[in-house]
Amino acid sequence: MNTFYQMWKIKTPNEAKNIIEKKHVKNPKNLEEQAIKLVGEDIYEKLIKGYTEKQWGKPCSELPPFIINRLPVRFTYYNNYFNDQYQGIPIGGYTKIIERLLKNIEVRLKCDFFDNREKYEKLANKIVYTGMIDQFYDYCFGELEYRSLKFESETKNLENYQGNAVVNYTEAEIDYTRIIEHKHFENTKTSKTIITKEYPVKYEKVKEAYYPINDVKNSKTWEKYNKLAKNEKNVIFGGRLAEYRYYDMWEVIKEALKVAGDELSNAGD
Ligand SMILES: Cc1cc2nc3c(=O)[nH]c(=O)nc-3n(C[C@H](O)[C@H](O)[C@H](O)COP(=O)(O)OP(=O)(O)OC[C@H]3O[C@@H](n4cnc5c(N)ncnc54)[C@H](O)[C@@H]3O)c2cc1C
């Protein structure tokens, strides 16, 4: 409602709904039509079109409608992005929580599974694989597509650069999608501040795979890999790269706990 008020100077949910429903699309066939159905043409043009096209590197009219379903649309003045009751990050950041979770557990960093696959596969009776599923099967059904990101960080000689942890840039003319100002995640008191600009880029094998492109073609390819994965007795495939899906942190942690719980209860049988 705050956005609708700023855009159209209207105050009630009914006024907002009347504006949006003027351009109602019955069966949205692509992201553009789905977005117009959800928030109307005006907001689509100003806040969604440029942002989404730079994020995915494709026109909204060529993207599947379901991508935008993650966008929560509410007719209330509640301004948080998500609806979850509890929101935040672990105190001290993720590094600290992971360090504690892994206390007294041997960890080897900078080891690529594929540099010595046989050795790693023999390390235990069952292994958890969190890498790319297509690479695991040597791309036998073809490569799955991803979007990648480029991060540019700068230290600013300022106490406060943007007043918020994340500010999104929706216009197509600006190459980055958002600026992160890290200190605001934890309200850190420092005289300087570090900001990071996030640029969406095309994925190539030397880059990090960030967002799966779950269109029909890729989903079909993933299903073929998943069929093979289901028959593996000694490998558990887990996480965003092995399952080729976008996961939020809470979802991936929940799934990991579930898989671990199932494994442990089966082991006890
Ligand atoms: C830019 C960005 C912003 C995000 N923001 C949020 C947010 O605000 N809130 C939220 O809830 N979620 C967010 N997420 C999603 C969150 O990052 C994921 O849910 C989470 O990281 C998924 O965990 P995972 O274990 O599946 O994958 P990862 O965290 O990617 O872990 C996979 C691990 O496998 C390792 N690996 C892969 N291949 C190999 C190999 N060949 N050999 C050895 N190791 C290998 C990798 O090094 C990595 O450590 C964001 C994601 C991105 C990309």
The ligand as an ORCA input file, in Angstrom:
! r2SCAN-3c Opt
* xyz 0 1
  C      23.032    -13.407     -4.420
  C      22.191    -14.288     -3.552
  C      21.475    -13.737     -2.514
  C      20.726    -14.550     -1.668
  N      20.029    -13.960     -0.668
  C      19.288    -14.710      0.157
  C      18.534    -14.113      1.214
  O      18.528    -12.892      1.385
  N      17.791    -14.931      2.013
  C      17.781    -16.262      1.849
  O      17.099    -16.940      2.616
  N      18.486    -16.871      0.865
  C      19.229    -16.124      0.008
  N      19.946    -16.729     -1.003
  C      19.876    -18.184     -1.150
  C      20.911    -18.933     -0.276
  O      22.194    -18.468     -0.616
  C      20.761    -20.419     -0.565
  O      19.493    -20.852     -0.101
  C      21.793    -21.321      0.128
  O      23.103    -20.864     -0.016
  C      21.672    -22.713     -0.463
  O      22.502    -23.603      0.242
  P      23.083    -24.884     -0.491
  O      23.786    -25.659      0.570
  O      22.025    -25.524     -1.293
  O      24.114    -24.315     -1.549
  P      25.534    -23.503     -1.353
  O      25.381    -22.610     -0.173
  O      25.835    -22.973     -2.662
  O      26.481    -24.716     -0.950
  C      26.946    -25.640     -1.914
  C      28.379    -25.973     -1.524
  O      28.870    -27.002     -2.375
  C      30.210    -26.674     -2.720
  N      30.538    -27.274     -4.018
  C      29.885    -27.165     -5.191
  N      30.517    -27.836     -6.169
  C      31.609    -28.407     -5.590
  C      32.668    -29.223     -6.085
  N      32.733    -29.598     -7.367
  N      33.626    -29.600     -5.206
  C      33.609    -29.234     -3.899
  N      32.614    -28.452     -3.379
  C      31.640    -28.049     -4.216
  C      30.220    -25.155     -2.829
  O      31.539    -24.657     -2.695
  C      29.315    -24.773     -1.668
  O      30.026    -24.599     -0.477
  C      20.689    -15.941     -1.877
  C      21.412    -16.506     -2.932
  C      22.136    -15.686     -3.775
  C      22.890    -16.314     -4.923
*
